[in-house]
């Protein structure tokens, strides 16, 4: 079947974070943003309120890691904020909890978000060749703030749809994360290529649905751990259809060069 669309993972595939600030700086930034939100609600900030979103991040992150290991149901960060608020006797609605979570999210630039040098050129090539283009990512930070990051990096003109695990309630490799992107682009799995850096989440998820899987090989501890899990039989041996070391190599894949 002819390929009509290409899906990309986000972190460590299209961009990465060169230098994450230390926890103290992250907490200070979250507290600053929390004060702005609370002031807008007419609430008097205190240390407990200022720490709410920051503490929720670590709680949600732990839940996300456990979910990835087991049931693949993505935690809703707003629900985590709301639950912590209830425990601490803070009266927040779920809508307020979501607003606080999104407002306290450190910006990508604060986190040194940096697209890979060939990202824009690769995405431009994909669109100029007539392929539909989407992004499917496991993340605790979705919604409009995530879409705004593509605007900040000048990539919004290439990406047609962005699907975040926290917005759909499941994590890759669960098919429920990929399906909204396929539906939005109007393509079948067999007409789609998935490009990502995780053997389990991206390659395994793509292959299970019948997509062509392209592994953007990485040599860090995460990739080594995945390969060790495979050898130990803890996860299946996910075999990509193609292996690349840089994003631009997508443009040389024979399946995308059939003229």
C-alpha positions as CSV (number, residue, x, y, z in Angstrom):
1,X,0.0,0.0,0.0
2,X,1.2,3.5,-0.8
3,X,2.5,5.6,2.1
4,X,0.4,8.7,2.6
5,X,1.5,9.9,6.1
6,X,4.4,10.1,8.5
7,X,4.1,10.3,12.2
8,X,7.0,11.5,14.4
9,X,7.7,11.1,18.1
10,X,8.7,14.4,19.7
11,X,11.3,14.3,22.5
12,X,14.7,13.1,21.3
13,X,13.3,12.7,17.8
14,X,12.3,16.2,16.7
15,X,13.9,18.1,19.6
16,X,15.7,17.6,22.8
17,X,16.6,19.5,26.0
18,X,20.3,20.3,26.2
19,X,20.5,21.2,29.9
20,X,17.6,20.7,32.3
21,X,17.8,23.3,35.2
22,X,18.3,21.9,38.7
23,X,15.2,21.1,40.8
24,X,15.6,24.3,42.9
25,X,15.4,26.4,39.7
26,X,12.4,24.4,38.5
27,X,10.7,24.9,41.8
28,X,11.4,28.6,41.8
29,X,10.0,29.0,38.3
30,X,6.9,27.0,39.1
31,X,6.3,29.1,42.3
32,X,6.6,32.3,40.3
33,X,4.1,31.1,37.8
34,X,1.8,29.8,40.5
35,X,1.8,33.3,42.2
36,X,0.6,34.8,39.0
37,X,-2.3,32.4,38.6
38,X,-3.3,32.6,42.3
39,X,-3.3,36.4,42.2
40,X,-5.6,36.2,39.1
41,X,-8.0,34.1,41.2
42,X,-7.9,36.6,44.1
43,X,-6.1,34.0,46.3
44,X,-3.3,34.9,48.6
45,X,-0.2,32.8,47.6
46,X,1.5,30.8,50.3
47,X,4.3,28.3,50.2
48,X,1.9,25.3,50.1
49,X,0.0,26.7,47.2
50,X,3.2,27.7,45.4
51,X,4.5,24.1,45.7
52,X,1.3,22.5,44.5
53,X,2.0,22.2,40.8
54,X,5.7,21.4,41.4
55,X,4.9,18.5,43.8
56,X,2.2,17.3,41.4
57,X,4.8,17.0,38.7
58,X,6.8,14.5,40.6
59,X,3.7,12.6,41.6
60,X,2.4,12.5,38.0
61,X,5.9,11.6,36.7
62,X,6.1,8.6,39.1
63,X,2.6,7.5,38.0
64,X,3.6,7.9,34.4
65,X,6.6,5.7,34.8
66,X,4.5,3.0,36.5
67,X,1.9,3.2,33.8
68,X,4.5,2.8,31.1
69,X,5.8,-0.3,32.9
70,X,2.3,-1.8,33.3
71,X,-1.1,-0.7,32.0
72,X,-0.2,2.2,29.7
73,X,-3.0,4.4,31.1
74,X,-1.6,7.9,31.1
75,X,-2.2,9.9,34.3
76,X,-4.2,13.2,34.0
77,X,-1.9,15.8,35.6
78,X,-4.8,18.1,36.4
79,X,-6.4,15.2,38.4
80,X,-3.1,14.8,40.3
81,X,-3.0,18.5,41.1
82,X,-6.6,18.3,42.3
83,X,-6.0,15.3,44.4
84,X,-3.0,16.9,46.1
85,X,-5.0,20.1,46.7
86,X,-7.8,18.1,48.4
87,X,-5.2,16.3,50.6
88,X,-3.8,19.7,51.6
89,X,-7.2,21.2,52.3
90,X,-7.0,23.6,49.3
91,X,-10.3,24.2,47.6
92,X,-9.6,24.0,43.8
93,X,-12.0,22.8,41.1
94,X,-10.7,20.4,38.5
95,X,-10.8,23.2,36.0
96,X,-8.7,25.4,38.3
97,X,-6.3,22.5,38.8
98,X,-5.8,22.2,35.1
99,X,-5.3,25.9,34.7
100,X,-2.7,25.9,37.4
101,X,-0.9,22.9,35.9
102,X,-0.7,24.4,32.5
103,X,0.3,27.8,33.8
104,X,3.1,26.4,36.0
105,X,4.6,24.4,33.3
106,X,8.1,25.6,32.7
107,X,8.5,26.8,29.1
108,X,10.4,24.8,26.6
109,X,12.9,27.6,26.3
110,X,13.4,27.6,30.1
111,X,14.2,23.9,29.7
112,X,16.6,24.6,26.8
113,X,14.4,22.9,24.3
114,X,16.3,22.7,21.0
115,X,15.2,21.2,17.7
116,X,17.8,19.0,16.0
117,X,19.6,20.8,13.2
118,X,17.8,18.8,10.5
119,X,14.3,18.9,12.0
120,X,12.9,21.8,10.0
121,X,14.4,20.7,6.8
122,X,13.2,17.1,7.2
123,X,9.6,18.2,8.0
124,X,9.7,20.6,5.1
125,X,10.8,17.8,2.8
126,X,7.9,15.6,4.1
127,X,5.3,18.2,3.4
128,X,6.7,19.2,0.0
129,X,6.6,15.6,-1.1
130,X,2.9,15.6,-0.3
131,X,2.9,13.4,2.8
132,X,0.5,14.1,5.7
133,X,2.4,14.8,8.9
134,X,1.6,14.3,12.6
135,X,3.3,14.0,16.0
136,X,2.5,11.4,18.6
137,X,4.2,11.8,22.0
138,X,4.2,10.5,25.5
139,X,4.2,13.5,27.7
140,X,2.6,15.0,30.8
141,X,2.4,18.4,29.1
142,X,-0.2,18.5,26.3
143,X,-3.0,20.8,25.1
144,X,-2.5,24.2,23.8
145,X,0.8,24.8,25.6
146,X,2.4,22.0,23.7
147,X,1.0,23.2,20.3
148,X,2.4,26.6,21.2
149,X,5.9,25.2,21.3
150,X,5.7,24.2,17.7
151,X,4.7,27.8,16.9
152,X,7.7,29.1,19.0
153,X,10.1,26.9,17.0
154,X,8.5,27.8,13.6
155,X,7.4,24.2,13.0
156,X,3.6,24.6,13.2
157,X,3.4,25.1,9.4
158,X,4.5,21.5,8.9
159,X,2.7,19.6,11.6
160,X,-1.0,19.0,11.0
161,X,-1.9,17.2,14.2
162,X,-0.3,16.7,17.6
163,X,-1.5,13.9,19.9
164,X,-0.2,13.8,23.5
165,X,-0.6,10.8,25.8
166,X,-1.9,12.9,28.7
167,X,-4.7,14.3,26.5
168,X,-6.0,10.9,25.3
169,X,-5.4,8.9,28.5
170,X,-3.1,6.3,27.1
171,X,0.6,6.1,26.4
172,X,2.5,4.6,23.5
173,X,2.8,1.8,22.6
174,X,-1.0,1.6,23.3
175,X,-2.9,1.9,20.0
176,X,-5.3,4.5,21.4
177,X,-2.5,7.1,21.2
178,X,-1.8,6.5,17.6
179,X,-5.4,6.2,16.4
180,X,-6.5,9.8,16.9
181,X,-3.6,11.0,14.7
182,X,-4.5,8.4,12.0
183,X,-8.1,9.5,12.1
184,X,-7.3,13.2,12.0
185,X,-5.1,12.6,8.9
186,X,-7.5,10.3,7.3
187,X,-5.0,7.5,6.7
188,X,-4.8,3.8,7.5
189,X,-1.9,2.3,9.6
190,X,-0.7,0.5,6.4
191,X,-0.4,3.9,4.7
192,X,1.7,5.4,7.6
193,X,5.3,5.5,8.7
194,X,6.1,6.1,12.4
195,X,9.5,7.6,13.3
196,X,10.7,7.6,16.9
197,X,13.6,6.9,19.2
198,X,12.0,4.2,21.5
199,X,12.0,0.6,20.5
200,X,9.1,-0.2,22.7
201,X,6.9,2.9,22.5
202,X,7.5,3.9,18.8
203,X,8.7,0.8,17.0
204,X,6.6,-1.7,19.0
205,X,3.5,0.5,18.9
206,X,3.8,1.1,15.2
207,X,4.4,-2.5,14.3
208,X,1.4,-3.7,16.4
209,X,-0.9,-1.5,14.4
210,X,0.6,-2.4,11.0
211,X,2.6,0.8,10.4
212,X,6.1,0.9,9.0
213,X,8.4,1.5,11.9
214,X,11.6,3.7,11.7
215,X,13.9,3.7,14.7
216,X,15.9,6.8,15.2
217,X,18.8,5.0,16.9
218,X,20.2,6.5,20.1
219,X,23.1,5.5,22.2
220,X,22.2,6.8,25.6
221,X,21.2,4.9,28.8
222,X,17.5,4.7,27.8
223,X,18.3,2.9,24.5
224,X,20.8,0.6,26.2
225,X,18.1,-0.2,28.9
226,X,15.6,-1.1,26.2
227,X,18.0,-3.4,24.4
228,X,18.9,-5.0,27.8
229,X,15.2,-5.6,28.5
230,X,14.9,-7.3,25.1
231,X,17.8,-9.6,25.8
232,X,16.4,-10.4,29.2
233,X,13.0,-11.2,27.7
234,X,11.3,-8.4,29.7
235,X,9.9,-6.9,26.5
236,X,9.4,-8.4,23.1
237,X,12.2,-8.0,20.5
238,X,10.8,-5.1,18.5
239,X,12.4,-5.1,15.1
240,X,12.2,-1.8,13.1
241,X,11.7,-1.8,9.4
242,X,14.4,0.9,9.0
243,X,17.1,2.3,11.3
244,X,18.4,5.9,11.0
245,X,20.9,7.9,13.0
246,X,19.7,11.4,12.0
247,X,16.3,12.7,11.1
248,X,17.3,13.7,7.6
249,X,17.9,10.1,6.7
250,X,14.1,9.8,6.6
251,X,14.3,11.5,3.2
252,X,16.4,8.6,1.9
253,X,14.1,5.8,2.9
254,X,13.2,3.7,-0.1
255,X,9.6,3.4,1.0
256,X,9.3,7.2,0.6
257,X,11.2,7.4,-2.7
258,X,9.2,5.3,-5.1
259,X,9.2,7.7,-8.1
